[in-house]
Amino acid sequence: MLEVTPSLEVRQVAAAGSASVTEISFRVPAGFPSPAEDLGVKRIDLNEVLIRHPDATFFVWVRGDSMSLAGICDGDRLVVDRALTPEHGQVVVAILDGELTVKRLYRKNGIVKLQAANPTYPDIRMREASELVIWGVVTHCIKSLL
């Protein structure tokens, strides 16, 4: 189970300012190269791309590998939106019995559990005495390739 201790560094996204970068408006093939295209270049604001609710959006860092098959790996930074209503199948940051964790929410037919995306970690089923709070919905995963 990927457990993130309550001392995890959580930072709220600054609503002011701009984080703009240059975007090239064509898709880069990950297979065979395509013929050259005209490059369309414009500036984009990363706040507009990554953040829908600035006052309710936070960054958290992942520790562990329980979500690796969902593309979420140790050291990745997650964008978490607390204004969204968590739904079945979404990746969420949850507080289970006082411990923070990131898992996929399973909520169907009266069954609630948290699912890892790594077969070496079992599902976490809610017991009657369990206290589960969905802290926020993960909207993006930011990873460094360096």
One Martini backbone bead per residue (centre of mass of N, CA, C, O) as a GRO file, in nm:
protein
  146
    1MET     BB    1   0.096   0.036   0.023
    2LEU     BB    2   0.051   0.373  -0.035
    3GLU     BB    3   0.191   0.577   0.203
    4VAL     BB    4   0.115   0.902   0.329
    5THR     BB    5   0.213   1.109   0.538
    6PRO     BB    6   0.103   1.390   0.709
    7SER     BB    7   0.398   1.527   0.637
    8LEU     BB    8   0.336   1.587   0.371
    9GLU     BB    9   0.397   1.782   0.103
   10VAL     BB   10   0.176   2.060   0.065
   11ARG     BB   11   0.069   2.267  -0.211
   12GLN     BB   12  -0.061   2.550  -0.303
   13VAL     BB   13  -0.185   2.708  -0.565
   14ALA     BB   14  -0.120   2.984  -0.727
   15ALA     BB   15  -0.342   3.224  -0.852
   16ALA     BB   16  -0.124   3.403  -0.918
   17GLY     BB   17  -0.008   3.446  -1.207
   18SER     BB   18   0.222   3.295  -1.446
   19ALA     BB   19   0.269   2.976  -1.645
   20SER     BB   20   0.432   3.017  -1.926
   21VAL     BB   21   0.454   2.847  -2.242
   22THR     BB   22   0.551   2.685  -2.521
   23GLU     BB   23   0.344   2.585  -2.797
   24ILE     BB   24   0.313   2.321  -3.023
   25SER     BB   25   0.059   2.261  -3.286
   26PHE     BB   26   0.157   1.945  -3.272
   27ARG     BB   27   0.193   1.611  -3.299
   28VAL     BB   28   0.407   1.375  -3.163
   29PRO     BB   29   0.546   1.103  -3.270
   30ALA     BB   30   0.598   0.765  -3.118
   31GLY     BB   31   0.675   0.637  -3.381
   32PHE     BB   32   0.663   0.730  -3.678
   33PRO     BB   33   0.757   0.956  -3.875
   34SER     BB   34   0.647   1.251  -4.011
   35PRO     BB   35   0.590   1.477  -4.204
   36ALA     BB   36   0.635   1.784  -4.230
   37GLU     BB   37   0.513   2.061  -4.046
   38ASP     BB   38   0.361   2.325  -3.961
   39LEU     BB   39   0.446   2.552  -3.721
   40GLY     BB   40   0.264   2.621  -3.428
   41VAL     BB   41   0.306   2.905  -3.215
   42LYS     BB   42   0.241   2.937  -2.856
   43ARG     BB   43   0.110   3.055  -2.562
   44ILE     BB   44   0.079   2.898  -2.243
   45ASP     BB   45  -0.109   2.836  -1.948
   46LEU     BB   46  -0.071   2.610  -1.695
   47ASN     BB   47  -0.313   2.688  -1.525
   48GLU     BB   48  -0.525   2.634  -1.753
   49VAL     BB   49  -0.445   2.329  -1.801
   50LEU     BB   50  -0.428   2.215  -1.478
   51ILE     BB   51  -0.648   2.438  -1.355
   52ARG     BB   52  -0.985   2.484  -1.235
   53HIS     BB   53  -0.940   2.521  -0.899
   54PRO     BB   54  -0.728   2.716  -0.736
   55ASP     BB   55  -0.845   2.709  -0.429
   56ALA     BB   56  -0.855   2.359  -0.461
   57THR     BB   57  -0.546   2.329  -0.542
   58PHE     BB   58  -0.289   2.071  -0.530
   59PHE     BB   59   0.028   1.951  -0.442
   60VAL     BB   60   0.169   1.618  -0.461
   61TRP     BB   61   0.383   1.362  -0.348
   62VAL     BB   62   0.514   1.059  -0.435
   63ARG     BB   63   0.533   0.745  -0.240
   64GLY     BB   64   0.588   0.484  -0.431
   65ASP     BB   65   0.430   0.182  -0.631
   66SER     BB   66   0.102   0.129  -0.629
   67MET     BB   67   0.056   0.321  -0.921
   68SER     BB   68   0.232   0.234  -1.176
   69LEU     BB   69   0.004   0.127  -1.388
   70ALA     BB   70  -0.106   0.445  -1.392
   71GLY     BB   71   0.169   0.630  -1.408
   72ILE     BB   72   0.241   0.635  -1.094
   73CYS     BB   73   0.535   0.748  -0.936
   74ASP     BB   74   0.801   0.784  -0.771
   75GLY     BB   75   0.818   1.147  -0.744
   76ASP     BB   76   0.567   1.242  -0.831
   77ARG     BB   77   0.336   1.495  -0.930
   78LEU     BB   78   0.024   1.597  -0.806
   79VAL     BB   79  -0.293   1.703  -0.910
   80VAL     BB   80  -0.533   1.833  -0.671
   81ASP     BB   81  -0.895   1.836  -0.657
   82ARG     BB   82  -1.132   1.942  -0.406
   83ALA     BB   83  -1.397   2.028  -0.592
   84LEU     BB   84  -1.437   1.746  -0.670
   85THR     BB   85  -1.632   1.471  -0.727
   86PRO     BB   86  -1.598   1.161  -0.644
   87GLU     BB   87  -1.552   0.877  -0.861
   88HIS     BB   88  -1.571   0.603  -1.007
   89GLY     BB   89  -1.226   0.532  -1.107
   90GLN     BB   90  -1.079   0.741  -0.963
   91VAL     BB   91  -0.812   0.921  -0.864
   92VAL     BB   92  -0.715   0.946  -0.516
   93VAL     BB   93  -0.699   1.127  -0.219
   94ALA     BB   94  -0.679   0.962   0.096
   95ILE     BB   95  -0.825   0.913   0.424
   96LEU     BB   96  -0.723   0.631   0.625
   97ASP     BB   97  -0.718   0.625   0.940
   98GLY     BB   98  -0.510   0.893   0.913
   99GLU     BB   99  -0.406   0.805   0.622
  100LEU     BB  100  -0.237   0.873   0.342
  101THR     BB  101  -0.351   0.810  -0.004
  102VAL     BB  102  -0.314   0.663  -0.336
  103LYS     BB  103  -0.607   0.578  -0.533
  104ARG     BB  104  -0.860   0.387  -0.661
  105LEU     BB  105  -1.199   0.431  -0.683
  106TYR     BB  106  -1.443   0.209  -0.542
  107ARG     BB  107  -1.803   0.260  -0.629
  108LYS     BB  108  -2.020  -0.022  -0.607
  109ASN     BB  109  -2.288  -0.178  -0.496
  110GLY     BB  110  -2.196  -0.078  -0.189
  111ILE     BB  111  -1.893  -0.077  -0.264
  112VAL     BB  112  -1.589   0.017  -0.086
  113LYS     BB  113  -1.267   0.093  -0.238
  114LEU     BB  114  -0.913   0.067  -0.268
  115GLN     BB  115  -0.700   0.078  -0.559
  116ALA     BB  116  -0.439  -0.049  -0.692
  117ALA     BB  117  -0.164  -0.029  -0.959
  118ASN     BB  118  -0.053  -0.313  -0.824
  119PRO     BB  119  -0.041  -0.656  -0.770
  120THR     BB  120   0.120  -0.636  -0.480
  121TYR     BB  121  -0.148  -0.482  -0.401
  122PRO     BB  122  -0.414  -0.469  -0.219
  123ASP     BB  123  -0.712  -0.412  -0.154
  124ILE     BB  124  -0.907  -0.163   0.019
  125ARG     BB  125  -1.134  -0.239   0.252
  126MET     BB  126  -1.413  -0.145   0.410
  127ARG     BB  127  -1.477  -0.113   0.732
  128GLU     BB  128  -1.688  -0.030   0.975
  129ALA     BB  129  -1.443   0.126   1.140
  130SER     BB  130  -1.377   0.292   0.907
  131GLU     BB  131  -1.211   0.599   0.794
  132LEU     BB  132  -1.323   0.785   0.506
  133VAL     BB  133  -1.148   1.041   0.313
  134ILE     BB  134  -1.183   1.240   0.040
  135TRP     BB  135  -0.955   1.486  -0.046
  136GLY     BB  136  -0.909   1.421  -0.368
  137VAL     BB  137  -0.865   1.469  -0.717
  138VAL     BB  138  -0.682   1.343  -0.968
  139THR     BB  139  -0.577   1.520  -1.272
  140HIS     BB  140  -0.251   1.507  -1.254
  141CYS     BB  141   0.077   1.402  -1.378
  142ILE     BB  142   0.407   1.489  -1.279
  143LYS     BB  143   0.713   1.425  -1.457
  144SER     BB  144   1.043   1.333  -1.450
  145LEU     BB  145   1.310   1.251  -1.699
  146LEU     BB  146   1.588   1.314  -1.515
   0.00000   0.00000   0.00000
